[in-house]
Amino acid sequence: MSIDAAILAINGLVVLVALYLRTNIALATLALGIGFTLADLTTDSIASLLVRSGISTSWPLNSIAAISLTMLPTVLILYRFRRFQRGRFFEHIFPAIFMSLLATVLIIRNLPFDLQQRLDDESYVFSQIEYFRTSIVVGAAVIAIFDLMVHEQKLRKKAKRRKNLSD
């Protein structure tokens, strides 16, 4: 049960931080996909480079490199676009929740297999996230794209009003 509480607390913290930063959550969600692809393509090379340089940890270096590379583009987007979308607190609740769930799904995919098995045995939340994994990924992508389209329409209307006022 403590694993469930930790998963929920971490996801809640990620949602609150994203909402507090007023960042572009849609871009951060899409950056998770980019990070996952980047990790998939380069993790083995980076892990072997770290092993050759003498770095050793209790976790497999592949998992550490994959999780780091998955999250790196998202963290950069969250930081770069902080305070970018002011006044969109309530509109960002669902995108923030799905971004957090997607991050959880992608991190889980990069955990060592024995840890995944242990989490599956001990955690109800983990098993539900795994069960709804496809729905979470598709839902996050659809919500992110929809959010980008809505925000772009608002920006166009605002630019059109400014243009009309200046004429």
Buried (B, 14 or more C-beta within 10 A) or exposed (E): EEBBEEBEEBBEEBBEBBBEBBBBBBBBBBBBBBBBEBBBEBBEEBBEEBEEEEEEEEEBBBBBBBBBBBBBBBEEBBEEBBEBBEEBEEBBBBBBBBBBBBBBBBBBBBBEEEEBEBBEEEBEBBBEBBEEBEEBBEBBBEBBEEBBEEBEEEEEEEEEEEEEEEE
